[in-house]
């Protein structure tokens, strides 16, 4: 995995942080951390798309962020996790992996 895909993964981790922060921030410090996470997340996404296809990078970013947010909401805040949610998260991850693999194949063909 190259450094640009690593940036997408790290950006998605920060996305999980700022999404949780938007819902649960209760102090100035929490809001400040949320805004910093937003900045880092989008900065990494923007810099990664300088070398990666924008559509694929954004889809992977959003897919990983969505998956992480649902999982953290369940683990940290006792949100219900149904079989349907697990199946759809799995489907989302299959799509994300497929997009990344397809992008890698396209580069090799060029």
C-alpha positions as CSV (number, residue, x, y, z in Angstrom):
1,X,0.0,0.0,0.0
2,X,1.4,3.4,-0.9
3,X,1.5,6.5,1.2
4,X,-1.6,8.0,-0.5
5,X,-3.8,5.1,0.4
6,X,-2.4,5.3,4.0
7,X,-3.5,9.0,4.0
8,X,-7.0,7.9,3.1
9,X,-7.1,5.4,5.9
10,X,-5.8,7.9,8.5
11,X,-8.2,10.5,7.1
12,X,-11.1,8.1,7.7
13,X,-10.0,7.5,11.3
14,X,-10.1,11.2,11.9
15,X,-13.5,11.3,10.2
16,X,-14.8,8.9,12.8
17,X,-13.4,11.2,15.5
18,X,-15.0,14.3,14.2
19,X,-18.4,12.7,13.5
20,X,-18.5,11.4,17.1
21,X,-17.3,14.9,18.2
22,X,-20.1,16.6,16.4
23,X,-22.7,14.6,18.3
24,X,-21.0,14.4,21.7
25,X,-19.0,17.6,22.2
26,X,-20.0,19.4,25.4
27,X,-17.1,21.8,26.0
28,X,-15.0,24.2,24.1
29,X,-12.1,21.8,24.3
30,X,-14.1,19.0,22.7
31,X,-15.3,21.4,20.0
32,X,-11.8,22.5,19.3
33,X,-10.6,18.8,19.0
34,X,-13.6,18.2,16.6
35,X,-12.6,21.1,14.4
36,X,-8.9,19.9,14.4
37,X,-10.0,16.4,13.4
38,X,-12.1,17.9,10.5
39,X,-9.2,19.9,9.3
40,X,-6.7,16.9,9.5
41,X,-9.3,14.5,7.9
42,X,-9.9,16.8,4.9
43,X,-6.3,17.8,4.5
44,X,-5.2,14.2,4.2
45,X,-8.0,13.5,1.8
46,X,-7.2,16.4,-0.4
47,X,-3.4,15.6,-0.4
48,X,-4.1,12.0,-1.2
49,X,-6.3,12.9,-4.2
50,X,-3.4,14.6,-5.8
51,X,-2.2,11.2,-6.9
52,X,-5.3,9.0,-6.5
53,X,-8.5,9.1,-8.6
54,X,-10.8,11.5,-6.7
55,X,-14.0,9.4,-7.0
56,X,-12.3,6.2,-5.8
57,X,-10.5,7.9,-3.0
58,X,-13.6,9.7,-1.8
59,X,-15.7,6.5,-1.9
60,X,-13.0,4.6,0.1
61,X,-12.8,7.5,2.6
62,X,-16.5,7.7,3.1
63,X,-17.0,3.9,3.3
64,X,-14.3,3.5,5.9
65,X,-15.5,6.5,7.8
66,X,-19.1,5.2,7.8
67,X,-18.0,1.7,8.9
68,X,-15.8,3.1,11.7
69,X,-18.5,5.5,12.9
70,X,-21.2,2.7,13.1
71,X,-18.7,0.4,14.9
72,X,-17.6,3.1,17.4
73,X,-21.1,4.1,18.0
74,X,-21.9,0.5,19.0
75,X,-18.8,0.0,21.0
76,X,-18.6,3.3,22.8
77,X,-22.3,4.4,23.1
78,X,-24.2,1.1,23.1
79,X,-26.0,1.8,19.9
80,X,-27.9,-1.3,18.7
81,X,-26.2,-3.5,16.1
82,X,-28.5,-5.7,14.1
83,X,-27.7,-8.4,11.7
84,X,-28.8,-6.2,8.8
85,X,-26.3,-3.5,9.9
86,X,-23.5,-6.0,10.0
87,X,-24.4,-7.4,6.5
88,X,-24.6,-3.9,5.0
89,X,-21.3,-2.9,6.6
90,X,-19.8,-6.0,5.1
91,X,-21.2,-5.1,1.7
92,X,-19.8,-1.6,2.0
93,X,-16.4,-2.9,2.9
94,X,-16.5,-5.4,-0.1
95,X,-17.2,-2.4,-2.3
96,X,-14.4,-0.3,-0.8
97,X,-11.9,-3.1,-1.3
98,X,-13.2,-3.7,-4.8
99,X,-12.7,-0.1,-5.8
100,X,-9.2,0.0,-4.4
101,X,-8.3,-3.3,-6.2
102,X,-9.8,-2.0,-9.4
103,X,-7.8,1.3,-9.1
104,X,-4.6,-0.7,-8.6
105,X,-5.3,-2.8,-11.7
106,X,-6.0,0.2,-13.8
107,X,-2.6,1.7,-12.8
108,X,-0.8,-1.5,-13.7
109,X,-2.5,-1.6,-17.2
110,X,-1.2,1.9,-17.9
